[in-house]
């Protein structure tokens, strides 16, 4: 048993003292049972050292488990919000609710993060700031929504809305992955086919072409040169591809690079319009959620800008917030941002006049969510013509390169005959 020193609050006022327990969680449970809300729980130096030997294996196991497990995903975060909403609605105190969720968490990273949140809360830090200290797991939008729940006393509603928001985000990502699976498979198959042709097929014809002792057509010369370069310097191609990939990642990791890349994505044929509609759906849903929770418009825009996974659009939303702070109307600020469609602008204008922006933004989110679903379902059909044209050009070049010399040889043989 370890002896812990604690401070807390009770109906009679601040209290402090010492208790024995297996860990701080057990001491917190004892204090809750006595009607004391713990603010700070610390192990006394002597007993902590005595227990240090037994704690090492558990720490090693936790470290190994953390290495083997993937990062905390949207599913774990969504379940956490749903469970916390249920516990808070049932009247369970926040510290006890966090303790229960920490003990039942199956993901090591989630368990450790919740333990840190609970420790911060016990030391007197407010809940939103406790979440903010775990920024790798809880983003700015999450923290802003929790802060609003603290201010309005509606934490249970906020976590319910956050759960629905995360569910929508997860659905969108799944749809994108599902839609891109077929085109990516086709592209990989085509690259593999080109590699096999260059390394195995073309060299087999090279000896035959050399026996002609005649000038080869241009397509054949290109094929032979490409095959020869692939065989002799293929490692350079692989090294260049790897270097280009890591160079691109390093460039995108910079603020300027990410801004330019995100802007480029919006202009990509076929995919660009899907990205834009998905960003608009995410903006509308997040904006509606923040306004429904009682967040002021300026703070709602600042929070939503962090949820839009496109830095170019995020910067435009930040500029929109600055315009609203200067006294401009929301619809004028949205028009100046230059990223919203006429439908969104019309909805914002009507919502601003009627005071029902949150409801109209939910309708916009639903509209664009449905459009994105349709676009993603038909993405394969939209990309198919492009892939067919590319494949046709590839087959044409191969056919011309391989059969033109044979055609010329056939004509020469026929003439000699």
C-alpha positions as MATLAB code, in Angstrom:
seq = 'XXXXXXXXXXXXXXXXXXXXXXXXXXXXXXXXXXXXXXXXXXXXXXXXXXXXXXXXXXXXXXXXXXXXXXXXXXXXXXXXXXXXXXXXXXXXXXXXXXXXXXXXXXXXXXXXXXXXXXXXXXXXXXXXXXXXXXXXXXXXXXXXXXXXXXXXXXXXXXXXXXXXXXXXXXXXXXXXXXXXXXXXXXXXXXXXXXXXXXXXXXXXXXXXXXXXXXXXXXXXXXXXXXXXXXXXXXXXXXXXXXXXXXXXXXXXXXXXXXXXXXXXXXXXXXXXXXXXXXXXXXXXXXXXXXXXXXXXXXXXXXXXXXXXXXXXXXXXXXXXXXXXXXXXXXXXXXXXXXXXXXXXXXXXXXXXXXXXXXXXXXXXXXXXXXXXXXXXXXXXXXXXXXXXXXXXXXXXXXXXXXXXXXXXXXXXXXXXX';
ca = [
       0.000    0.000    0.000;
       1.167    3.550   -0.768;
       0.408    6.548    1.389;
      -0.961    9.542   -0.544;
      -1.304   13.160    0.556;
      -4.409   14.830   -0.823;
      -6.247   18.132   -0.933;
      -9.855   18.506   -1.943;
     -13.202   20.200   -1.504;
     -16.183   19.083    0.545;
     -19.498   20.647    1.506;
     -17.782   22.096    4.586;
     -14.924   23.648    2.588;
     -11.310   22.755    1.661;
      -9.923   19.552    3.210;
      -6.523   17.836    3.226;
      -4.925   14.757    4.742;
      -3.370   11.380    3.936;
      -4.812    8.047    2.848;
      -3.393    4.645    1.918;
      -4.219    2.921   -1.341;
      -2.844    0.905   -4.229;
      -2.776    3.958   -6.479;
      -4.137    7.479   -6.829;
      -7.312    6.174   -8.497;
      -8.186    4.058   -5.476;
      -7.631    7.056   -3.177;
      -9.850    9.185   -5.409;
     -12.631    6.593   -5.115;
     -12.331    6.656   -1.309;
     -12.549   10.452   -1.293;
     -15.596   10.445   -3.569;
     -17.264    7.957   -1.220;
     -16.678   10.404    1.646;
     -18.176   13.298   -0.300;
     -14.822   14.920   -1.058;
     -13.862   16.093   -4.547;
     -10.081   15.580   -4.861;
      -8.021   18.432   -6.270;
      -4.544   17.028   -5.801;
      -3.292   13.541   -4.896;
       0.435   12.853   -4.495;
       2.309    9.792   -3.234;
       4.517   10.448   -0.215;
       8.220   10.050   -0.976;
       8.976    7.042    1.267;
       6.091    4.839    0.182;
       6.499    5.796   -3.482;
      10.111    4.578   -3.444;
       9.100    1.358   -1.695;
       6.562    0.652   -4.429;
       8.882    1.612   -7.263;
      10.329   -1.890   -7.672;
       6.945   -3.489   -8.218;
       5.823   -0.803  -10.649;
       8.691   -1.318  -13.120;
       7.366   -4.439  -14.869;
       3.962   -2.815  -15.417;
       5.699    0.242  -16.851;
       7.727   -1.959  -19.214;
       4.576   -3.760  -20.299;
       2.821   -0.457  -20.916;
       5.771    0.762  -22.996;
       5.764   -2.394  -25.142;
       1.998   -2.191  -25.591;
       2.289    1.455  -26.634;
       4.890    0.573  -29.279;
       2.788   -2.233  -30.705;
      -0.513   -0.365  -30.833;
      -1.369    2.167  -33.554;
      -2.149    5.795  -32.615;
      -5.505    6.589  -31.058;
      -8.013    6.650  -33.891;
     -11.321    8.353  -34.521;
     -13.238    5.277  -33.345;
     -11.671    5.370  -29.853;
     -12.263    9.116  -29.588;
     -15.860    8.761  -30.771;
     -16.584    6.006  -28.245;
     -15.015    8.104  -25.502;
     -17.330   11.035  -26.300;
     -20.387    8.771  -26.452;
     -19.576    7.072  -23.135;
     -18.724   10.330  -21.384;
     -21.982   11.860  -22.625;
     -23.919    8.922  -21.169;
     -22.114    9.093  -17.811;
     -22.529   12.859  -17.448;
     -26.198   12.693  -18.398;
     -26.659   10.046  -15.676;
     -25.218   12.471  -13.120;
     -21.817   10.802  -12.636;
     -19.157   13.341  -11.508;
     -16.600   14.137  -14.201;
     -13.618   12.788  -12.253;
     -15.327    9.496  -11.541;
     -16.483    9.268  -15.150;
     -12.948    9.828  -16.438;
     -11.608    7.254  -13.995;
     -14.087    4.634  -15.198;
     -13.324    5.341  -18.852;
      -9.596    5.248  -18.142;
      -9.842    1.817  -16.530;
     -12.047    0.411  -19.310;
      -9.982    1.863  -22.187;
      -8.361   -0.837  -24.318;
      -5.942    1.518  -26.092;
      -2.788    2.288  -24.105;
      -2.488    5.802  -25.560;
      -6.087    6.644  -24.683;
      -5.653    5.280  -21.164;
      -2.514    7.346  -20.560;
      -4.072   10.498  -21.993;
      -7.162   10.134  -19.803;
      -4.922    9.568  -16.769;
      -3.108   12.841  -17.532;
      -6.418   14.668  -18.026;
      -7.672   13.364  -14.697;
      -4.456   14.352  -12.890;
      -4.686   17.878  -14.296;
      -8.322   18.084  -13.256;
      -7.482   16.875   -9.756;
      -4.816   19.561   -9.439;
      -7.416   22.276  -10.046;
      -7.031   22.876  -13.797;
     -10.320   23.242  -15.673;
     -11.452   20.432  -17.952;
     -10.907   22.219  -21.274;
      -7.327   23.113  -20.352;
      -6.728   19.531  -19.194;
      -7.790   18.333  -22.641;
      -5.694   21.065  -24.291;
      -2.573   19.670  -22.611;
      -3.141   16.451  -24.618;
      -3.049   18.248  -27.956;
      -1.952   15.159  -29.909;
      -5.297   13.532  -29.162;
      -7.724   16.438  -28.642;
      -7.586   19.157  -31.311;
      -8.454   22.823  -30.951;
     -12.063   22.352  -32.025;
     -12.570   19.646  -29.387;
     -11.074   21.877  -26.675;
     -13.144   24.886  -27.775;
     -16.351   22.855  -27.616;
     -15.513   21.523  -24.145;
     -14.812   25.077  -22.983;
     -18.249   26.120  -24.214;
     -19.797   23.189  -22.346;
     -18.079   24.343  -19.164;
     -19.353   27.891  -19.608;
     -22.937   26.858  -20.334;
     -23.137   23.863  -17.983;
     -24.104   21.567  -20.898;
     -21.090   19.284  -21.097;
     -23.216   16.208  -21.744;
     -24.807   17.816  -24.829;
     -21.415   18.983  -26.089;
     -19.927   15.488  -25.920;
     -22.968   14.082  -27.715;
     -22.507   16.581  -30.534;
     -18.768   15.937  -30.647;
     -19.495   12.225  -31.030;
     -21.782   12.886  -34.004;
     -19.195   15.237  -35.495;
     -16.454   12.589  -35.217;
     -18.804    9.986  -36.683;
     -19.365   12.225  -39.707;
     -15.595   12.766  -40.096;
     -14.934    9.027  -39.953;
     -17.659    8.325  -42.506;
     -16.178   10.854  -44.917;
     -12.693    9.327  -44.653;
     -14.062    5.826  -45.211;
     -15.931    6.979  -48.309;
     -12.781    8.584  -49.741;
     -10.679    5.465  -49.115;
     -13.343    3.237  -50.651;
     -13.616    5.419  -53.753;
      -9.845    5.618  -54.318;
      -9.209    1.885  -53.879;
     -10.074    0.895  -57.473;
      -8.203    3.732  -59.272;
      -5.124    3.154  -57.100;
      -5.193   -0.571  -57.879;
      -5.422    0.148  -61.615;
      -2.544    2.652  -61.471;
      -0.327    0.239  -59.542;
      -1.124   -2.536  -62.028;
      -0.257   -0.254  -64.960;
       3.062    0.806  -63.415;
       3.929   -2.849  -62.751;
       3.029   -3.757  -66.335;
       5.248   -0.982  -67.703;
       8.110   -2.227  -65.534;
       7.723   -5.832  -66.728;
       7.549   -4.738  -70.371;
      10.661   -2.579  -70.062;
      12.722   -5.178  -68.214;
      11.597   -8.450  -69.840;
       9.614   -7.930  -73.058;
      11.468   -5.171  -74.910;
      14.957   -6.700  -74.386;
      13.676   -9.916  -75.978;
      12.801   -7.975  -79.131;
      16.036   -5.954  -79.082;
      18.092   -8.820  -80.576;
      15.549   -9.361  -83.320;
      15.541   -5.662  -84.207;
      19.353   -5.571  -84.232;
      19.419   -8.342  -86.839;
      17.544   -6.122  -89.292;
      20.629   -3.929  -89.769;
      18.284   -1.103  -90.717;
      17.216    2.209  -89.251;
      14.452    1.593  -86.717;
      11.290    3.720  -86.499;
      11.173    6.456  -83.853;
       8.668    4.627  -81.553;
      10.955    1.577  -81.530;
      14.020    3.698  -80.744;
      12.146    5.307  -77.820;
      11.109    1.903  -76.458;
      14.624    0.500  -76.730;
      16.186    3.569  -75.108;
      13.645    3.494  -72.279;
      14.215   -0.225  -71.696;
      17.994    0.177  -71.776;
      17.868    3.050  -69.285;
      15.520    1.107  -66.974;
      17.834   -1.922  -66.947;
      21.091    0.024  -66.611;
      19.936    2.829  -64.311;
      16.743    1.489  -62.736;
      18.178    2.028  -59.272;
      18.421    5.739  -60.079;
      14.707    5.788  -60.893;
      13.891    4.063  -57.588;
      16.199    6.361  -55.649;
      14.753    9.395  -57.396;
      11.190    8.301  -56.638;
      11.996    7.741  -52.950;
      13.838   11.067  -52.762;
      10.978   12.879  -54.479;
       8.468   11.336  -52.056;
      10.375   12.358  -48.938;
      11.132   15.759  -50.436;
       7.432   16.257  -51.096;
       6.586   15.222  -47.523;
       9.151   17.652  -46.117;
       7.805   20.443  -48.327;
       4.172   19.734  -47.386;
       5.188   19.745  -43.693;
       6.123   23.435  -44.005;
       3.291   26.001  -43.664;
       3.995   27.511  -47.093;
       4.250   24.100  -48.761;
       1.034   22.821  -47.205;
      -0.767   26.001  -48.218;
       0.323   25.630  -51.864;
      -0.428   21.896  -51.926;
      -3.902   22.310  -50.436;
      -4.653   25.045  -52.949;
      -3.423   22.780  -55.763;
      -5.699   19.939  -54.589;
      -8.770   22.136  -55.032;
      -7.922   22.581  -58.713;
      -7.231   18.916  -59.555;
      -9.703   17.614  -62.164;
     -12.423   15.319  -60.771;
     -10.875   15.146  -57.281;
     -10.802   18.918  -56.701;
     -14.572   19.382  -56.657;
     -14.964   16.463  -54.245;
     -12.364   17.943  -51.890;
     -14.085   21.338  -52.003;
     -17.542   19.882  -51.293;
     -16.153   17.775  -48.451;
     -14.514   20.859  -46.919;
     -17.764   22.821  -47.219;
     -19.695   19.988  -45.550;
     -17.148   19.856  -42.733;
     -17.255   23.648  -42.312;
     -21.056   23.778  -42.266;
     -21.408   20.923  -39.773;
     -18.746   22.296  -37.441;
     -20.140   25.845  -37.652;
     -23.672   24.634  -36.895;
     -22.418   22.551  -33.983;
     -20.526   25.467  -32.458;
     -23.423   27.919  -32.853;
     -25.929   25.447  -31.412;
     -23.680   25.047  -28.383;
     -23.774   28.793  -27.747;
     -20.339   29.756  -29.106;
     -20.089   33.384  -30.314;
     -19.733   33.661  -34.080;
     -16.124   34.933  -33.977;
     -15.006   32.080  -31.740;
     -17.061   29.593  -33.740;
     -15.256   30.598  -36.939;
     -11.889   30.337  -35.189;
     -12.744   26.853  -33.917;
     -14.144   25.634  -37.248;
     -11.046   26.855  -39.096;
      -9.068   24.264  -37.135;
     -11.320   21.385  -38.219;
     -11.111   22.073  -41.954;
      -8.322   19.826  -43.192;
      -7.235   22.282  -45.860;
      -4.914   25.110  -44.838;
      -5.909   27.300  -47.797;
      -9.607   27.194  -46.881;
      -8.691   27.468  -43.192;
      -6.814   30.696  -43.873;
      -9.830   32.077  -45.755;
     -12.091   31.240  -42.786;
      -9.659   33.020  -40.454;
      -9.878   36.068  -42.726;
     -13.656   35.780  -42.576;
     -13.468   35.843  -38.768;
     -11.300   38.976  -38.857;
     -13.868   40.695  -41.095;
     -16.711   39.784  -38.726;
     -14.710   41.144  -35.769;
     -14.356   44.445  -37.663;
     -18.142   44.685  -37.880;
     -18.900   43.283  -41.332;
     -21.886   41.002  -41.845;
     -21.253   37.279  -42.021;
     -22.474   36.971  -45.605;
     -20.203   39.812  -46.798;
     -17.239   38.238  -45.028;
     -18.096   34.880  -46.613;
     -18.303   36.451  -50.075;
     -14.903   38.079  -49.581;
     -13.409   34.730  -48.543;
     -13.976   33.403  -52.068;
     -14.333   29.715  -51.116;
     -18.092   29.327  -50.702;
     -20.573   28.332  -53.383;
     -23.653   30.487  -54.129;
     -25.817   27.979  -52.241;
     -23.766   28.391  -49.050;
     -23.715   32.178  -49.391;
     -27.471   32.270  -49.862;
     -28.020   30.075  -46.801;
     -25.700   32.234  -44.691;
     -27.517   35.401  -45.823;
     -30.960   33.990  -45.008;
     -29.727   32.577  -41.718;
     -28.214   35.903  -40.707;
     -31.507   37.686  -41.376;
     -33.628   35.125  -39.540;
     -31.205   34.241  -36.751;
     -31.217   30.581  -37.749;
     -27.724   30.159  -39.189;
     -27.160   26.964  -37.210;
     -30.227   25.254  -38.695;
     -29.438   26.342  -42.251;
     -25.794   25.299  -41.873;
     -26.986   21.834  -40.864;
     -29.028   21.702  -44.066;
     -25.956   22.775  -46.058;
     -23.893   20.088  -44.354;
     -26.512   17.466  -45.206;
     -26.724   18.688  -48.808;
     -22.984   18.550  -49.441;
     -22.589   15.305  -47.518;
     -25.068   13.682  -49.906;
     -23.310   15.228  -52.903;
     -19.928   13.988  -51.705;
     -21.343   10.495  -51.213;
     -22.697   10.525  -54.768;
     -19.442   11.902  -56.203;
     -17.421    9.268  -54.377;
     -19.703    6.446  -55.509;
     -19.321    7.572  -59.122;
     -15.611    8.448  -58.825;
     -14.585    5.198  -60.457;
     -16.841    5.925  -63.429;
     -15.408    9.455  -63.737;
     -11.785    8.289  -63.599;
     -12.357    5.287  -65.883;
     -12.264    7.283  -69.173;
      -8.976    8.927  -68.124;
      -7.453    5.550  -67.294;
      -8.716    4.057  -70.577;
      -7.179    6.919  -72.614;
      -3.859    6.552  -70.769;
      -3.894    2.787  -71.240;
      -4.801    3.209  -74.919;
      -1.842    5.559  -75.504;
       0.458    3.095  -73.738;
      -0.762    0.166  -75.853;
      -0.474    2.269  -79.035;
       3.152    3.195  -78.301;
       4.018   -0.426  -77.541;
       2.247   -1.687  -80.652;
       3.947    0.860  -82.911;
       7.337    0.223  -81.341;
       7.124   -3.546  -81.664;
       5.239   -4.050  -84.922;
       6.494   -1.191  -87.130;
       9.952   -2.782  -87.662;
       8.303   -6.130  -88.425;
       5.962   -4.402  -90.861;
       8.938   -2.780  -92.625;
      10.732   -6.129  -92.691;
       7.669   -7.773  -94.210;
       7.489   -5.134  -96.929;
      11.190   -5.590  -97.742;
      10.760   -9.376  -97.910;
       7.728   -9.025 -100.177;
       9.623   -6.666 -102.511;
      12.557   -9.064 -102.771;
      10.166  -11.844 -103.493;
];
